[in-house]
Amino acid sequence: MVIARKIAYNVLVSSISKILATILALVSIGLITRYLGKDGFGNYSTVIAFFAFFTALSDLGLSSISTREISRNGADEEKIMGNVFTLRVATALLVVIVSPAIIFFFPYDPEVKRGILVAALAFFFSSSYQILNGVFQKNLAIDKIAFSELIGKLIQVSGVFLAIKFGLGFDWIIASLLAYMIASFLMIFFWSKKYIKIKLYFNIGYWKEFLKESYPIGAVTIITFIYFKIDTIMLSLMRTSADVGIYNAAYKIIENITFFPGMIMGLIFPIMSHSIFSDREKFQDISNKTFKVFLIFVLPLVVGTVFLSDGIINLIGGAGFFESANVLRILVFSLAFIFFGNFFNAILISGNQQKKLMYILALAAVINVSLNYILISKFSYFGAAWVAVATEFFVASGTFLLVFRKIKYMPKAEKFLGIAGAAFFMGLVLYFSENAGFFARGFMSVATYMLFLWVFKAVKTEEITSIISKRGIKEYEEIS
């Protein structure tokens, strides 16, 4: 019961922290869009895309594999994390050093190039603390990760607010990202000392052996960046900054919601890794409950966004970004596939199928870049949005087939028709309340969805408060 309460506490605190951090992120987007306008926000989005590029470039699969390895019985955590932390710092420093040469060849304005350099420095601190996240996942302490990100996001929003209030301009808005990452790094590094003593290990032989395991995940990370973020960079090179701004006003909303599947799978991943070969019944129980929770969240997100996108964009970006509403209506379908793509990806990595996963994602990247090259030139941000949907659909369906074939797992969700029925009645309420206010429609639709979940007995209370049952975590006590 102690472990069960610990998991429930982590889910609750992390969910609240992540929701608050997401709200702060959306507030930040609202401030920046209104201050910088379409062109300025397009430049800002380009800088952030390069930040993601740097992160993908030096990932090397270290985070996922280190989490998997320290979660297994008999793991030497200090040796593993010491070597991995040192390797991550080295690769991050290399990116910071070579980034000026990379951006020199891009036809961006000077402020965008300066912003990319600041983003490279921010990435150094971001990558350094993210490698330690596995320690908190293994010890069921992801509440600390969420809290550090919340404080960091609060610092960033405060920096954006001050930059706007005193008219400090684009450079200071980008600098707020650096402040965010430095603060998060300091907190995570300090808290990690409670669980493990971090030392710098320079064991080249161990690095080579570890990289043999992790490089497929590193390749997957780079490939994922290509199909997840390359659209912004291609838009910035093929169209105007305003087009980038319109696309990203919608895309940032989707991007900030993706915290949820990542958070849940971050908690479940160590347990999946421990049970997938040792206790098939527990693995299937955990996986099925996670799949059902994803369904419960995905269906109303899609239905609500389709009907409320105009109000959402007006609230977040302002009237100047009205074109983004239709982009959001398209992108929300990619969000649905992202949820289940995360789910199947985690299962494949837990089952040591990361090399097979790499092939699926590599093909997705090729499809994404090819379609973006064709459709962005013709349809601008609408083309990029439809390519995002097609790519995420390909990834979700491809990884599902791989899980079915290699892991022999077929997800099951009890009361699926009840969940779908609740979403249907939610859509009816939104359809017939078109003349009501944005917040009134939102409240009525959520209330309707919750009501019909109860009417159809589609979900039990314990399935919302805790994904994992006592039976599902019994053996995990041995490695916690």
C-alpha positions in Angstrom: 0.0 0.0 0.0 2.9 2.3 0.6 4.0 2.0 -3.0 0.4 2.4 -4.2 0.0 5.6 -2.2 3.4 6.8 -3.5 2.4 6.3 -7.1 -1.0 7.9 -6.5 0.7 10.9 -4.9 3.2 11.2 -7.8 0.4 11.1 -10.4 -1.6 13.7 -8.5 1.2 16.1 -7.8 2.8 15.7 -11.2 -0.6 16.2 -13.0 -1.3 19.4 -11.1 2.2 20.7 -11.7 2.1 19.8 -15.3 -1.3 21.4 -15.8 -0.2 24.6 -14.1 3.0 24.6 -16.2 1.0 24.1 -19.4 -1.3 27.0 -18.4 1.8 29.1 -17.8 3.2 28.0 -21.2 -0.1 29.0 -22.9 0.0 32.4 -21.1 3.5 32.9 -22.3 2.5 32.1 -25.9 -0.4 34.6 -25.5 1.9 37.3 -24.3 4.5 36.7 -27.0 2.1 36.4 -29.9 0.5 39.7 -28.9 3.8 41.5 -28.4 5.7 40.2 -31.4 2.9 39.7 -33.9 2.9 37.1 -36.7 6.4 37.8 -38.0 8.0 38.1 -34.6 6.3 35.0 -33.3 7.4 33.1 -36.4 11.0 34.1 -35.6 10.5 33.0 -32.0 9.1 29.6 -33.2 12.1 29.1 -35.5 14.5 29.6 -32.6 12.5 27.1 -30.5 12.6 24.6 -33.3 16.4 24.8 -33.3 16.4 24.3 -29.6 14.5 21.1 -30.2 17.0 20.2 -33.0 20.0 20.6 -30.6 18.2 18.4 -28.0 17.6 15.6 -30.6 21.1 15.8 -32.0 22.8 15.0 -28.8 20.3 12.7 -27.1 21.9 9.5 -28.3 19.2 7.5 -26.5 20.9 8.0 -23.2 17.9 9.0 -21.2 15.6 6.1 -22.1 18.2 3.4 -21.9 19.7 4.7 -18.6 16.2 4.7 -17.1 15.7 1.1 -18.3 19.0 -0.1 -17.0 18.8 1.4 -13.5 15.3 0.0 -13.2 16.5 -3.6 -13.4 17.5 -5.8 -10.6 21.1 -5.5 -9.4 21.9 -2.3 -11.4 24.9 -0.3 -10.3 23.1 3.1 -10.4 26.2 5.2 -9.5 28.3 3.7 -12.3 25.5 3.9 -14.9 24.4 7.5 -14.1 27.9 8.7 -13.6 29.0 7.6 -17.0 25.8 8.6 -18.7 25.8 12.1 -17.1 29.4 12.7 -18.2 28.7 11.5 -21.7 25.7 13.8 -21.9 27.6 16.9 -20.7 30.3 16.2 -23.3 27.9 15.9 -26.2 26.0 19.0 -25.1 29.2 21.0 -24.9 30.0 19.9 -28.5 26.6 21.1 -29.7 27.1 24.5 -28.0 30.5 24.8 -29.7 29.5 23.9 -33.2 26.1 25.6 -33.3 27.5 29.0 -34.5 28.9 27.2 -37.6 25.5 25.5 -38.2 23.4 28.7 -38.2 25.9 30.7 -40.3 24.6 29.0 -43.4 20.9 29.8 -42.8 19.4 33.0 -44.3 17.9 34.3 -41.1 17.8 37.8 -39.7 20.5 38.6 -37.1 18.1 38.5 -34.2 17.1 34.9 -35.1 20.7 33.9 -35.3 21.4 35.4 -31.9 18.3 33.7 -30.5 19.6 30.3 -31.8 22.9 30.8 -30.0 21.1 31.5 -26.8 18.9 28.5 -27.3 22.1 26.4 -27.7 23.3 27.5 -24.3 19.8 26.8 -22.8 19.9 23.4 -24.3 23.2 22.6 -22.5 21.4 23.0 -19.1 18.2 21.3 -20.4 20.0 18.2 -21.6 22.1 18.0 -18.4 19.1 17.8 -16.1 17.0 15.7 -18.4 19.5 12.8 -18.1 18.9 12.7 -14.4 15.1 12.3 -14.8 15.5 8.5 -14.9 16.7 8.6 -11.3 13.4 10.2 -10.2 11.3 7.9 -12.4 13.0 4.8 -10.9 12.4 6.1 -7.4 8.8 7.1 -8.1 9.6 10.8 -7.5 8.6 12.4 -10.7 6.7 15.0 -8.7 10.1 16.7 -8.2 10.6 16.8 -12.0 7.2 18.3 -12.5 7.8 20.9 -9.7 11.2 22.0 -11.1 9.6 22.4 -14.5 6.8 24.4 -13.0 9.2 26.8 -11.2 11.3 27.1 -14.3 8.2 27.9 -16.4 7.1 30.5 -13.9 10.6 32.1 -14.2 10.3 32.1 -18.0 6.8 33.7 -18.0 8.0 36.3 -15.5 10.9 37.0 -17.8 8.6 37.4 -20.8 6.3 39.7 -18.9 9.2 41.9 -17.8 10.6 42.0 -21.3 7.2 43.1 -22.7 6.5 45.6 -19.9 9.9 47.4 -20.3 10.0 46.9 -24.1 13.3 44.9 -24.0 12.5 43.1 -27.3 13.1 39.8 -28.9 16.5 39.0 -27.4 15.2 39.2 -23.8 12.2 37.0 -24.5 14.7 34.3 -25.8 16.9 34.9 -22.7 13.9 33.9 -20.5 14.2 30.4 -22.0 17.8 30.2 -20.8 16.8 31.4 -17.3 14.1 28.6 -17.2 16.6 25.9 -18.1 19.3 27.0 -15.6 16.8 27.1 -12.8 15.4 23.6 -13.6 18.9 22.2 -13.8 19.9 23.5 -10.4 16.8 22.1 -8.7 17.0 18.7 -10.4 20.7 18.3 -9.7 20.3 19.3 -6.0 17.3 16.9 -5.5 19.1 14.0 -7.3 21.6 13.9 -4.4 18.9 12.4 -2.2 18.9 9.2 -4.4 22.3 8.9 -5.9 25.8 10.5 -5.8 26.6 11.9 -9.2 30.3 11.6 -10.1 31.9 12.2 -13.5 33.1 8.8 -14.9 35.3 8.8 -17.9 35.1 5.1 -18.8 35.5 5.1 -22.6 35.0 1.3 -22.8 31.7 1.5 -20.9 30.6 4.5 -23.1 31.1 2.3 -26.2 29.1 -0.6 -24.8 26.3 1.7 -23.6 26.1 3.5 -26.9 25.7 0.2 -28.7 22.4 -0.2 -26.8 21.3 3.4 -26.9 22.2 4.6 -30.4 19.0 3.2 -31.9 17.0 5.4 -29.5 19.3 8.3 -30.3 18.6 7.8 -34.0 14.9 7.5 -33.1 15.1 10.9 -31.3 16.7 12.6 -34.3 14.2 11.0 -36.6 11.3 12.0 -34.4 12.6 15.6 -34.4 12.6 15.5 -38.2 8.9 14.6 -38.4 7.9 16.5 -35.3 9.7 19.8 -35.8 11.2 20.0 -39.3 7.9 21.5 -40.5 8.6 24.8 -38.7 12.2 25.0 -40.1 10.9 24.2 -43.6 8.2 26.8 -43.3 10.8 29.3 -42.2 12.9 28.6 -45.2 10.1 28.2 -47.8 7.5 30.7 -46.7 7.3 33.9 -44.6 7.8 34.4 -40.9 4.1 35.2 -40.7 3.2 31.8 -42.0 5.5 30.2 -39.4 3.7 32.3 -36.7 0.2 31.3 -37.9 1.2 27.6 -37.9 2.9 27.7 -34.6 0.1 29.6 -32.8 -1.9 26.4 -33.3 1.0 24.0 -33.0 2.2 25.3 -29.7 -1.2 24.5 -28.2 -1.0 20.9 -29.4 2.6 20.7 -28.3 1.9 21.8 -24.7 -0.9 19.2 -24.4 1.5 16.4 -25.3 2.9 16.6 -21.8 0.2 14.2 -20.6 1.1 11.0 -22.5 4.8 11.7 -21.9 4.2 12.1 -18.1 2.1 9.0 -17.8 4.5 6.8 -19.9 7.4 8.3 -17.9 5.9 6.9 -14.8 4.8 3.5 -16.3 8.0 2.9 -18.4 10.2 1.5 -15.5 7.4 -0.8 -14.4 6.8 -2.0 -18.0 10.5 -2.6 -18.4 10.6 -4.7 -15.2 7.4 -6.8 -15.9 7.4 -7.2 -19.7 9.5 -10.4 -19.5 9.0 -11.4 -15.8 5.2 -11.1 -15.3 3.1 -11.0 -18.5 -0.2 -10.7 -16.6 1.0 -7.5 -14.8 2.4 -6.0 -18.0 -0.9 -6.5 -19.8 -2.9 -5.1 -16.9 -0.8 -2.0 -16.7 -0.8 -1.5 -20.4 -4.6 -2.0 -20.8 -5.3 0.5 -18.0 -3.0 3.1 -19.6 -4.5 2.5 -23.0 -8.0 3.1 -21.6 -6.9 6.3 -19.7 -5.5 7.6 -23.0 -8.9 6.9 -24.8 -10.7 8.8 -22.0 -8.6 11.9 -22.6 -8.2 11.7 -26.4 -11.8 11.5 -27.5 -13.0 14.7 -25.7 -9.9 16.6 -26.7 -10.5 16.0 -30.3 -14.3 16.7 -30.2 -13.8 19.8 -28.0 -11.1 21.3 -30.2 -13.0 20.8 -33.4 -15.9 22.8 -32.1 -14.0 25.3 -29.9 -10.8 26.1 -31.9 -11.9 29.7 -32.8 -12.3 30.5 -29.1 -9.1 28.7 -28.2 -7.0 30.7 -30.7 -8.7 34.0 -29.8 -7.9 33.3 -26.1 -4.3 32.2 -26.7 -3.1 34.2 -29.7 -5.6 37.0 -30.0 -7.6 38.2 -33.0 -4.5 38.7 -35.1 -4.1 34.9 -35.4 -7.6 34.0 -36.5 -6.2 31.9 -39.4 -4.7 29.5 -36.9 -8.1 28.2 -35.8 -8.5 26.0 -38.9 -4.9 24.8 -38.5 -5.7 23.8 -34.9 -8.8 21.8 -36.1 -6.4 19.8 -38.3 -3.6 19.4 -35.9 -5.8 18.0 -33.1 -6.0 14.8 -35.0 -2.2 14.5 -34.9 -2.4 14.9 -31.1 -4.7 11.9 -30.9 -2.2 9.8 -32.8 0.7 11.2 -30.6 -1.0 9.8 -27.5 -1.0 6.3 -28.9 2.3 6.6 -30.6 3.9 7.3 -27.2 2.1 4.3 -25.8 3.3 1.8 -28.4 6.8 3.4 -28.5 7.3 2.8 -24.8 6.2 -0.9 -25.1 8.7 -1.5 -27.9 11.6 0.1 -26.0 10.6 -1.9 -22.9 10.7 -5.1 -25.0 14.1 -4.3 -26.4 12.6 -3.6 -29.9 14.2 -0.1 -30.3 15.9 -1.1 -33.5 12.7 -2.1 -35.1 11.1 1.1 -33.9 13.9 3.1 -35.5 12.9 1.7 -39.0 9.3 2.7 -38.5 10.3 6.3 -37.5 12.9 6.6 -40.2 10.3 5.8 -42.8 8.0 8.3 -41.1 10.7 11.0 -41.3 11.2 10.4 -45.0 7.4 10.6 -45.7 7.2 13.8 -43.6 10.0 15.7 -45.3 8.9 14.6 -48.7 5.3 15.6 -48.2 6.2 18.8 -46.5 8.5 19.8 -49.4 5.6 19.3 -51.8 2.7 20.6 -49.8 4.3 23.6 -47.9 5.1 25.2 -51.2 1.5 24.9 -52.4 -0.6 25.1 -49.2 1.7 26.7 -46.6 0.7 26.0 -43.0 -2.3 23.9 -44.1 0.0 21.6 -46.0 2.2 21.3 -42.9 -0.7 20.5 -40.7 -2.1 17.7 -42.8 1.4 16.2 -43.2 1.7 16.2 -39.3 -1.6 14.3 -39.1 -0.5 11.8 -41.8 2.9 11.3 -40.2 1.5 10.7 -36.6 -1.1 8.3 -38.0 1.7 6.3 -39.8 3.8 6.2 -36.6 0.8 5.1 -34.4 -0.4 2.4 -36.8 3.1 1.2 -37.6 4.2 0.9 -34.0 0.9 -0.8 -33.1 1.5 -3.5 -35.8 5.1 -3.9 -34.5 3.9 -4.4 -30.9 1.3 -6.9 -32.1 3.8 -8.9 -34.1 6.9 -8.7 -31.8 5.5 -8.3 -28.3 2.3 -10.3 -29.0 0.2 -7.6 -27.2 -3.2 -6.4 -28.3 -4.5 -3.4 -26.3 -8.0 -3.8 -24.7 -10.2 -1.1 -23.3 -13.2 -2.0 -21.3 -16.4 0.0 -22.0 -15.0 1.5 -25.2 -18.5 2.1 -26.6 -19.4 3.9 -23.4 -16.5 6.2 -23.7 -17.2 6.9 -27.4 -20.9 7.5 -26.5 -20.0 10.1 -23.9 -17.8 11.9 -26.5 -20.7 11.7 -29.0 -23.1 13.4 -26.6 -20.5 16.0 -25.8 -20.2 16.8 -29.5 -24.0 17.2 -29.7 -24.0 19.8 -26.9 -21.3 21.7 -28.6 -23.1 21.6 -32.0 -26.4 22.9 -30.6 -24.8 25.6 -28.3 -23.0 27.4 -31.1 -24.4 30.8 -30.0 -23.4 30.4 -26.3 -20.1 31.9 -25.0 -16.8 30.1 -25.2 -16.5 29.3 -21.5 -20.1 28.3 -21.2 -19.8 25.8 -24.1 -16.6 24.5 -22.6 -18.2 23.9 -19.2 -21.3 22.3 -20.6 -19.4 20.0 -22.9 -17.1 18.8 -20.1 -20.0 18.3 -17.7 -21.9 16.3 -20.4 -18.9 14.1 -21.1 -18.4 13.3 -17.4 -22.1 12.7 -16.9 -22.4 10.2 -19.7 -19.2 8.4 -18.6 -21.1 7.9 -15.4 -24.4 7.0 -17.1 -22.7 4.4 -19.3 -20.5 3.2 -16.3 -17.6 3.6 -18.7 -15.0 4.3 -16.0 -14.4 3.5 -12.4 -13.1 6.1 -10.0 -9.9 4.2 -9.2 -9.1 4.2 -12.9 -8.9 8.0 -13.0 -7.0 8.4 -9.7 -4.5 5.7 -10.2 -3.6 3.8 -13.4 -1.8 1.1 -11.5 -3.6 -1.2 -9.1 -2.0 -2.8 -6.0 -1.7 -6.1 -7.8 -0.1 -4.4 -10.7 2.8 -2.9 -8.7 3.3 -5.7 -6.1 6.6 -6.9 -7.6 7.8 -3.4 -8.3 8.4 -3.0 -4.5 11.5 -5.1 -4.9 13.2 -2.5 -7.1 12.0 0.7 -5.5 
